[in-house]
Amino acid sequence: MERAAHLLRDTELKIAEISGQLGFLAPPHFIKIFKSIMGVLLRSFVISNEQDQAHSRDGLILMLG
């Protein structure tokens, strides 16, 4: 699941693409296993990382501005 977390954080791939790359035949199964192992809903993980990246960009703009 670390690979899944990396792909979700650092790429623009869709969940279906990531689940396929990781060998899951069905995205819903991947989503269920992700929650079981990571302890967080996959969508919550994605949203949290999107917010973290936005805050990082905002901080960089403030530092450069």
N, CA, C and O atoms as CSV, one atom per row, in Angstrom:
chain,resi,resn,atom,element,x,y,z
A,1,MET,N,N,0.805,-1.191,0.000
A,1,MET,CA,C,0.000,0.000,0.000
A,1,MET,C,C,0.857,1.267,0.000
A,1,MET,O,O,0.375,2.348,-0.338
A,2,GLU,N,N,2.116,1.128,0.377
A,2,GLU,CA,C,3.004,2.296,0.297
A,2,GLU,C,C,3.127,2.768,-1.147
A,2,GLU,O,O,3.153,3.970,-1.413
A,3,ARG,N,N,3.201,1.826,-2.075
A,3,ARG,CA,C,3.259,2.184,-3.502
A,3,ARG,C,C,1.974,2.894,-3.905
A,3,ARG,O,O,2.014,3.880,-4.641
A,4,ALA,N,N,0.846,2.405,-3.433
A,4,ALA,CA,C,-0.435,3.045,-3.731
A,4,ALA,C,C,-0.446,4.473,-3.188
A,4,ALA,O,O,-0.855,5.400,-3.887
A,5,ALA,N,N,-0.003,4.651,-1.963
A,5,ALA,CA,C,0.039,5.984,-1.355
A,5,ALA,C,C,0.930,6.914,-2.168
A,5,ALA,O,O,0.585,8.074,-2.396
A,6,HIS,N,N,2.075,6.402,-2.604
A,6,HIS,CA,C,2.986,7.206,-3.440
A,6,HIS,C,C,2.296,7.626,-4.735
A,6,HIS,O,O,2.340,8.797,-5.112
A,7,LEU,N,N,1.666,6.681,-5.412
A,7,LEU,CA,C,1.005,6.998,-6.677
A,7,LEU,C,C,-0.145,7.975,-6.481
A,7,LEU,O,O,-0.359,8.850,-7.320
A,8,LEU,N,N,-0.880,7.840,-5.399
A,8,LEU,CA,C,-1.977,8.757,-5.124
A,8,LEU,C,C,-1.467,10.167,-4.813
A,8,LEU,O,O,-2.077,11.158,-5.213
A,9,ARG,N,N,-0.350,10.243,-4.099
A,9,ARG,CA,C,0.228,11.540,-3.721
A,9,ARG,C,C,0.927,12.230,-4.877
A,9,ARG,O,O,0.781,13.437,-5.074
A,10,ASP,N,N,1.683,11.460,-5.635
A,10,ASP,CA,C,2.657,12.065,-6.544
A,10,ASP,C,C,2.344,11.947,-8.027
A,10,ASP,O,O,3.167,12.333,-8.858
A,11,THR,N,N,1.177,11.423,-8.379
A,11,THR,CA,C,0.813,11.325,-9.797
A,11,THR,C,C,-0.606,11.825,-9.992
A,11,THR,O,O,-1.335,12.069,-9.030
A,12,GLU,N,N,-0.978,11.970,-11.231
A,12,GLU,CA,C,-2.334,12.371,-11.591
A,12,GLU,C,C,-3.155,11.161,-12.040
A,12,GLU,O,O,-4.222,11.320,-12.633
A,13,LEU,N,N,-2.659,9.950,-11.759
A,13,LEU,CA,C,-3.355,8.740,-12.185
A,13,LEU,C,C,-4.691,8.606,-11.473
A,13,LEU,O,O,-4.841,9.013,-10.321
A,14,LYS,N,N,-5.644,8.038,-12.165
A,14,LYS,CA,C,-6.959,7.768,-11.582
A,14,LYS,C,C,-6.878,6.507,-10.721
A,14,LYS,O,O,-5.988,5.676,-10.902
A,15,ILE,N,N,-7.811,6.379,-9.791
A,15,ILE,CA,C,-7.829,5.233,-8.886
A,15,ILE,C,C,-7.878,3.925,-9.662
A,15,ILE,O,O,-7.201,2.965,-9.294
A,16,ALA,N,N,-8.665,3.872,-10.724
A,16,ALA,CA,C,-8.749,2.649,-11.535
A,16,ALA,C,C,-7.386,2.300,-12.139
A,16,ALA,O,O,-7.022,1.125,-12.200
A,17,GLU,N,N,-6.639,3.295,-12.581
A,17,GLU,CA,C,-5.314,3.055,-13.154
A,17,GLU,C,C,-4.345,2.551,-12.083
A,17,GLU,O,O,-3.577,1.620,-12.323
A,18,ILE,N,N,-4.386,3.160,-10.924
A,18,ILE,CA,C,-3.503,2.753,-9.830
A,18,ILE,C,C,-3.830,1.336,-9.383
A,18,ILE,O,O,-2.932,0.515,-9.199
A,19,SER,N,N,-5.113,1.049,-9.210
A,19,SER,CA,C,-5.488,-0.299,-8.773
A,19,SER,C,C,-5.044,-1.337,-9.789
A,19,SER,O,O,-4.583,-2.412,-9.406
A,20,GLY,N,N,-5.173,-1.038,-11.074
A,20,GLY,CA,C,-4.712,-1.954,-12.119
A,20,GLY,C,C,-3.210,-2.161,-12.083
A,20,GLY,O,O,-2.733,-3.286,-12.229
A,21,GLN,N,N,-2.458,-1.078,-11.890
A,21,GLN,CA,C,-0.994,-1.183,-11.810
A,21,GLN,C,C,-0.556,-2.040,-10.638
A,21,GLN,O,O,0.487,-2.692,-10.688
A,22,LEU,N,N,-1.354,-2.035,-9.585
A,22,LEU,CA,C,-1.007,-2.794,-8.387
A,22,LEU,C,C,-1.557,-4.214,-8.409
A,22,LEU,O,O,-1.385,-4.968,-7.451
A,23,GLY,N,N,-2.220,-4.579,-9.510
A,23,GLY,CA,C,-2.673,-5.951,-9.678
A,23,GLY,C,C,-4.085,-6.245,-9.216
A,23,GLY,O,O,-4.496,-7.405,-9.183
A,24,PHE,N,N,-4.828,-5.223,-8.860
A,24,PHE,CA,C,-6.216,-5.431,-8.460
A,24,PHE,C,C,-7.080,-5.474,-9.709
A,24,PHE,O,O,-6.922,-4.642,-10.603
A,25,LEU,N,N,-7.984,-6.428,-9.779
A,25,LEU,CA,C,-8.863,-6.563,-10.932
A,25,LEU,C,C,-10.034,-5.595,-10.884
A,25,LEU,O,O,-10.589,-5.231,-11.921
A,26,ALA,N,N,-10.407,-5.179,-9.682
A,26,ALA,CA,C,-11.554,-4.282,-9.525
A,26,ALA,C,C,-11.203,-3.152,-8.562
A,26,ALA,O,O,-10.755,-3.413,-7.445
A,27,PRO,N,N,-11.401,-1.897,-8.980
A,27,PRO,CA,C,-11.110,-0.767,-8.092
A,27,PRO,C,C,-11.825,-0.833,-6.737
A,27,PRO,O,O,-11.222,-0.460,-5.730
A,28,PRO,N,N,-13.086,-1.293,-6.665
A,28,PRO,CA,C,-13.720,-1.362,-5.338
A,28,PRO,C,C,-12.966,-2.274,-4.358
A,28,PRO,O,O,-12.922,-2.002,-3.158
A,29,HIS,N,N,-12.386,-3.339,-4.871
A,29,HIS,CA,C,-11.605,-4.225,-4.000
A,29,HIS,C,C,-10.346,-3.497,-3.514
A,29,HIS,O,O,-9.991,-3.589,-2.338
A,30,PHE,N,N,-9.682,-2.785,-4.405
A,30,PHE,CA,C,-8.507,-1.987,-4.043
A,30,PHE,C,C,-8.871,-0.971,-2.961
A,30,PHE,O,O,-8.135,-0.810,-1.987
A,31,ILE,N,N,-10.006,-0.284,-3.128
A,31,ILE,CA,C,-10.440,0.731,-2.168
A,31,ILE,C,C,-10.672,0.102,-0.792
A,31,ILE,O,O,-10.287,0.669,0.231
A,32,LYS,N,N,-11.305,-1.070,-0.777
A,32,LYS,CA,C,-11.575,-1.766,0.483
A,32,LYS,C,C,-10.277,-2.186,1.177
A,32,LYS,O,O,-10.139,-2.010,2.388
A,33,ILE,N,N,-9.332,-2.736,0.424
A,33,ILE,CA,C,-8.054,-3.174,0.986
A,33,ILE,C,C,-7.241,-1.967,1.460
A,33,ILE,O,O,-6.596,-2.029,2.507
A,34,PHE,N,N,-7.269,-0.874,0.700
A,34,PHE,CA,C,-6.558,0.349,1.093
A,34,PHE,C,C,-7.035,0.805,2.464
A,34,PHE,O,O,-6.219,1.098,3.338
A,35,LYS,N,N,-8.359,0.867,2.665
A,35,LYS,CA,C,-8.908,1.295,3.944
A,35,LYS,C,C,-8.504,0.333,5.057
A,35,LYS,O,O,-8.158,0.755,6.160
A,36,SER,N,N,-8.551,-0.956,4.760
A,36,SER,CA,C,-8.210,-1.957,5.765
A,36,SER,C,C,-6.759,-1.823,6.228
A,36,SER,O,O,-6.476,-1.924,7.422
A,37,ILE,N,N,-5.853,-1.598,5.299
A,37,ILE,CA,C,-4.422,-1.530,5.630
A,37,ILE,C,C,-4.014,-0.146,6.139
A,37,ILE,O,O,-3.277,-0.034,7.119
A,38,MET,N,N,-4.492,0.897,5.477
A,38,MET,CA,C,-4.053,2.256,5.809
A,38,MET,C,C,-4.877,2.889,6.929
A,38,MET,O,O,-4.448,3.874,7.529
A,39,GLY,N,N,-6.055,2.334,7.215
A,39,GLY,CA,C,-6.879,2.853,8.292
A,39,GLY,C,C,-7.587,4.154,7.977
A,39,GLY,O,O,-8.036,4.860,8.880
A,40,VAL,N,N,-7.688,4.471,6.699
A,40,VAL,CA,C,-8.352,5.705,6.276
A,40,VAL,C,C,-9.023,5.430,4.935
A,40,VAL,O,O,-8.528,4.648,4.124
A,41,LEU,N,N,-10.158,6.088,4.720
A,41,LEU,CA,C,-10.809,5.959,3.426
A,41,LEU,C,C,-9.896,6.502,2.338
A,41,LEU,O,O,-9.211,7.504,2.542
A,42,LEU,N,N,-9.884,5.860,1.206
A,42,LEU,CA,C,-9.017,6.284,0.114
A,42,LEU,C,C,-9.323,7.724,-0.296
A,42,LEU,O,O,-8.404,8.513,-0.515
A,43,ARG,N,N,-10.588,8.066,-0.399
A,43,ARG,CA,C,-10.966,9.424,-0.793
A,43,ARG,C,C,-10.478,10.454,0.231
A,43,ARG,O,O,-10.033,11.538,-0.147
A,44,SER,N,N,-10.558,10.125,1.504
A,44,SER,CA,C,-10.054,11.029,2.543
A,44,SER,C,C,-8.551,11.220,2.404
A,44,SER,O,O,-8.042,12.326,2.585
A,45,PHE,N,N,-7.838,10.142,2.083
A,45,PHE,CA,C,-6.394,10.219,1.875
A,45,PHE,C,C,-6.068,11.158,0.721
A,45,PHE,O,O,-5.173,11.997,0.822
A,46,VAL,N,N,-6.803,11.009,-0.375
A,46,VAL,CA,C,-6.569,11.844,-1.563
A,46,VAL,C,C,-6.858,13.309,-1.248
A,46,VAL,O,O,-6.065,14.187,-1.588
A,47,ILE,N,N,-7.974,13.570,-0.608
A,47,ILE,CA,C,-8.353,14.950,-0.281
A,47,ILE,C,C,-7.333,15.581,0.662
A,47,ILE,O,O,-6.942,16.733,0.473
A,48,SER,N,N,-6.908,14.844,1.660
A,48,SER,CA,C,-5.923,15.348,2.614
A,48,SER,C,C,-4.617,15.709,1.915
A,48,SER,O,O,-4.014,16.742,2.209
A,49,ASN,N,N,-4.187,14.865,1.001
A,49,ASN,CA,C,-2.943,15.138,0.284
A,49,ASN,C,C,-3.083,16.308,-0.676
A,49,ASN,O,O,-2.133,17.067,-0.867
A,50,GLU,N,N,-4.251,16.463,-1.282
A,50,GLU,CA,C,-4.476,17.616,-2.154
A,50,GLU,C,C,-4.390,18.907,-1.342
A,50,GLU,O,O,-3.815,19.895,-1.799
A,51,GLN,N,N,-4.958,18.896,-0.144
A,51,GLN,CA,C,-4.914,20.075,0.723
A,51,GLN,C,C,-3.490,20.363,1.179
A,51,GLN,O,O,-3.078,21.522,1.224
A,52,ASP,N,N,-2.730,19.315,1.519
A,52,ASP,CA,C,-1.336,19.497,1.929
A,52,ASP,C,C,-0.513,20.102,0.805
A,52,ASP,O,O,0.312,20.984,1.043
A,53,GLN,N,N,-0.731,19.635,-0.416
A,53,GLN,CA,C,0.018,20.159,-1.560
A,53,GLN,C,C,-0.343,21.614,-1.823
A,53,GLN,O,O,0.526,22.415,-2.166
A,54,ALA,N,N,-1.615,21.964,-1.667
A,54,ALA,CA,C,-2.051,23.348,-1.858
A,54,ALA,C,C,-1.397,24.252,-0.815
A,54,ALA,O,O,-0.951,25.352,-1.139
A,55,HIS,N,N,-1.338,23.792,0.436
A,55,HIS,CA,C,-0.697,24.582,1.491
A,55,HIS,C,C,0.794,24.736,1.221
A,55,HIS,O,O,1.364,25.796,1.478
A,56,SER,N,N,1.425,23.697,0.709
A,56,SER,CA,C,2.855,23.769,0.385
A,56,SER,C,C,3.097,24.791,-0.715
A,56,SER,O,O,4.042,25.576,-0.636
A,57,ARG,N,N,2.250,24.786,-1.743
A,57,ARG,CA,C,2.396,25.756,-2.832
A,57,ARG,C,C,2.175,27.171,-2.316
A,57,ARG,O,O,2.901,28.089,-2.695
A,58,ASP,N,N,1.171,27.355,-1.448
A,58,ASP,CA,C,0.902,28.673,-0.891
A,58,ASP,C,C,2.097,29.162,-0.080
A,58,ASP,O,O,2.464,30.334,-0.169
A,59,GLY,N,N,2.698,28.294,0.697
A,59,GLY,CA,C,3.872,28.676,1.480
A,59,GLY,C,C,5.045,29.048,0.602
A,59,GLY,O,O,5.772,29.992,0.911
A,60,LEU,N,N,5.246,28.324,-0.489
A,60,LEU,CA,C,6.332,28.620,-1.412
A,60,LEU,C,C,6.105,29.981,-2.078
A,60,LEU,O,O,7.046,30.758,-2.242
A,61,ILE,N,N,4.866,30.264,-2.457
A,61,ILE,CA,C,4.564,31.552,-3.062
A,61,ILE,C,C,4.840,32.676,-2.083
A,61,ILE,O,O,5.389,33.709,-2.468
A,62,LEU,N,N,4.469,32.494,-0.819
A,62,LEU,CA,C,4.734,33.523,0.188
A,62,LEU,C,C,6.223,33.731,0.390
A,62,LEU,O,O,6.678,34.864,0.550
A,63,MET,N,N,6.996,32.629,0.384
A,63,MET,CA,C,8.446,32.747,0.578
A,63,MET,C,C,9.091,33.463,-0.608
A,63,MET,O,O,10.017,34.255,-0.431
A,64,LEU,N,N,8.601,33.185,-1.812
A,64,LEU,CA,C,9.195,33.774,-3.002
A,64,LEU,C,C,8.699,35.195,-3.239
A,64,LEU,O,O,9.401,36.001,-3.850
A,65,GLY,N,N,7.502,35.509,-2.763
A,65,GLY,CA,C,6.869,36.797,-3.020
A,65,GLY,C,C,7.409,37.861,-2.188
A,65,GLY,O,O,6.973,39.008,-2.291
